[in-house]
Every structure is written in structure tokens, then in C-alpha cells.
Amino acid sequence: MPRKMMRSSPRITRVQLKINQNNESVLVGIVSSEPDYKLSLALNRKLKIALKNVNPLTVTDENGNESAFSRFSDTSLSHGTAYDLTSNRNEKNYLIRKLKNIDYFFQIHNPENSKLTDTVISLLRENESVTAVFNIDIKTVKDKNLNLLIQ
């Protein structure tokens, strides 16, 4: 009787991938009466970053009307972190209506640690063109446009 050869099953190797868990963004609300370009210049000087005008954030409402919100970005990553400054209002609309007391959103992408965030918030508060600064908890804000902002 011929002997049947058993196929050896391939060995399964499990690989553990190390994922950087600190890839969240920090969202800061800024109250300022300055126009967006002046505020971006003031932040560039104070934080030693290079915010530049980029394509605006465009949002379409339920009626199909489009609204554009100005956006300034520093994506040079020369300092390891990227920054965005986005307007919360245009002529007649708000990007995030529930936070209409906030004029601008300043986003810190992939902050290295909480100390960096605290330092940036402290420097924002020292800026003469900034009236108030709020650290916004992204998890507590319920607005469909928030996903567009924090992408």
C-alpha cells in the first residue's frame, strides 16, 4: 500500500508592528479681531514657523451652497511638527457653528509631547493680536465639519 505524503502546512509567522500612537492632532481655538493674513504673520514671528496661504477649506451645506474658509499651513516639518491655521468664519457662515465664538482654529499635527502643546498655547496667549486661546477637546465637539478640519 502506497504511503500518502502529508503536506506540511506553511508556518505562520506573526509580526508585531509598532505604530506611533501619538499621531493625533491638537486643536486650539483662537479669538482674534485681526484678519487671517495678519494673524498668520504674527504667529510666524512668535512661534518661529512658516505659515503660508494654501487652498481654502471648502464646505458644502445641506442646500448645496459652498463656503470657503481661509487656511494657512506650515508643512515644512523642519521642526518635526506641522501646523494649520483655519478661519472659523467667512462673510456669513461658520465652519463649526457650535464654536462660533472662536475666530480661528490652530491645529498642531503630531505633537511630540504635551510639553510642546503647552509651550505653543502659552506663546499664543502672549501674542498681542490674540484675545483668547482655548484648547478644544476634539472628542466632545459634535459637528460634521470637524472631520474636514482635522483630516
C-alpha positions as CSV (number, residue, x, y, z in Angstrom):
1,M,0.0,0.0,0.0
2,P,1.5,3.3,-1.0
3,R,2.1,5.7,1.7
4,K,0.4,9.1,1.3
5,M,2.6,12.0,1.8
6,M,1.3,14.6,4.2
7,R,1.7,18.1,3.0
8,S,3.4,20.2,5.5
9,S,1.4,23.3,6.3
10,P,3.3,26.6,5.9
11,R,4.5,28.1,9.1
12,I,2.7,31.2,10.1
13,T,4.8,33.9,11.5
14,R,3.2,36.8,13.4
15,V,4.8,40.1,13.1
16,Q,4.1,42.9,15.6
17,L,4.1,46.3,14.0
18,K,4.9,49.2,16.2
19,I,2.6,52.1,15.4
20,N,3.2,55.5,16.7
21,Q,0.2,56.1,18.9
22,N,0.9,59.9,19.2
23,N,-0.5,60.7,15.7
24,E,-3.4,62.7,17.0
25,S,-3.8,66.4,16.4
26,V,-4.3,69.1,19.0
27,L,-6.9,71.7,18.1
28,V,-6.7,75.1,19.6
29,G,-9.3,77.8,19.3
30,I,-8.2,81.4,18.8
31,V,-10.2,84.6,19.3
32,S,-8.7,87.5,17.4
33,S,-10.1,90.5,15.6
34,E,-7.1,90.5,13.2
35,P,-7.5,89.4,9.6
36,D,-6.2,86.0,8.8
37,Y,-3.1,87.1,6.9
38,K,-2.0,89.4,9.8
39,L,-2.6,86.7,12.4
40,S,-0.6,84.2,10.4
41,L,2.3,86.7,10.2
42,A,2.1,87.3,13.9
43,L,2.1,83.6,14.7
44,N,5.0,83.0,12.3
45,R,7.1,85.5,14.3
46,K,6.0,84.3,17.7
47,L,6.3,80.6,17.1
48,K,9.1,80.7,14.6
49,I,7.1,78.8,12.0
50,A,6.3,79.4,8.3
51,L,2.5,79.5,7.8
52,K,1.7,80.1,4.2
53,N,-1.6,80.7,2.4
54,V,-2.9,77.4,0.9
55,N,-6.1,76.3,-0.8
56,P,-9.1,77.2,1.4
57,L,-11.2,74.6,3.1
58,T,-14.4,74.3,1.1
59,V,-17.6,73.1,2.7
60,T,-21.0,72.4,1.0
61,D,-24.1,72.8,3.2
62,E,-27.4,70.9,3.0
63,N,-28.7,73.3,0.3
64,G,-25.7,72.8,-1.9
65,N,-24.1,76.2,-1.2
66,E,-20.4,76.2,-1.0
67,S,-18.5,78.2,1.6
68,A,-14.7,78.7,1.6
69,F,-12.7,79.2,4.8
70,S,-9.1,80.5,4.6
71,R,-6.3,78.2,5.5
72,F,-2.6,78.8,6.3
73,S,-0.3,75.8,6.7
74,D,3.3,75.1,7.7
75,T,4.2,71.6,6.4
76,S,7.9,72.1,6.2
77,L,8.4,69.6,9.1
78,S,11.8,71.2,9.8
79,H,10.8,71.2,13.4
80,G,9.0,67.8,13.3
81,T,5.5,69.2,13.6
82,A,3.0,70.6,11.1
83,Y,0.7,73.5,11.8
84,D,-2.6,74.7,10.3
85,L,-4.5,78.0,10.9
86,T,-8.1,77.8,9.6
87,S,-10.7,80.5,9.8
88,N,-13.9,79.6,11.5
89,R,-16.0,82.2,9.7
90,N,-16.4,83.8,6.3
91,E,-18.9,86.5,5.3
92,K,-22.0,84.7,6.5
93,N,-21.2,81.2,7.7
94,Y,-19.3,79.3,10.4
95,L,-17.2,76.3,9.8
96,I,-18.1,74.9,13.2
97,R,-21.3,76.6,14.2
98,K,-21.3,75.3,17.8
99,L,-17.9,77.2,18.3
100,K,-19.0,80.4,16.7
101,N,-17.3,82.5,19.5
102,I,-13.9,81.2,18.1
103,D,-12.5,83.1,15.1
104,Y,-9.7,80.7,14.1
105,F,-8.6,77.1,14.6
106,F,-4.9,76.4,15.1
107,Q,-4.1,72.8,14.6
108,I,-0.9,71.1,15.8
109,H,-0.3,67.9,13.9
110,N,1.6,65.0,15.5
111,P,2.9,66.9,18.6
112,E,5.9,65.3,20.0
113,N,4.7,65.6,23.6
114,S,2.3,67.6,25.7
115,K,5.1,69.9,26.7
116,L,5.3,71.2,23.1
117,T,1.5,71.8,23.1
118,D,1.6,73.7,26.4
119,T,4.5,75.8,25.1
120,V,2.7,76.7,21.9
121,I,-0.5,77.6,23.8
122,S,1.5,79.7,26.2
123,L,3.2,81.6,23.2
124,L,-0.2,82.1,21.6
125,R,-1.6,83.7,24.7
126,E,1.4,86.1,24.8
127,N,0.7,87.3,21.3
128,E,-0.8,90.8,21.2
129,S,-3.2,90.1,18.3
130,V,-4.8,87.1,20.2
131,T,-7.6,87.9,22.6
132,A,-8.2,84.4,23.9
133,V,-6.9,80.8,23.4
134,F,-8.9,77.6,24.1
135,N,-7.6,74.0,24.0
136,I,-10.5,72.2,22.3
137,D,-11.2,68.6,23.1
138,I,-12.0,67.1,19.6
139,K,-13.9,64.2,21.1
140,T,-16.5,66.4,22.7
141,V,-17.4,68.5,19.7
142,K,-20.2,67.0,17.6
143,D,-20.1,68.7,14.2
144,K,-19.9,67.1,10.7
145,N,-17.4,69.8,9.5
146,L,-15.0,68.8,12.3
147,N,-13.8,65.8,10.2
148,L,-12.9,68.2,7.4
149,L,-10.9,70.3,9.8
150,I,-8.9,67.6,11.5
151,Q,-8.2,65.3,8.5
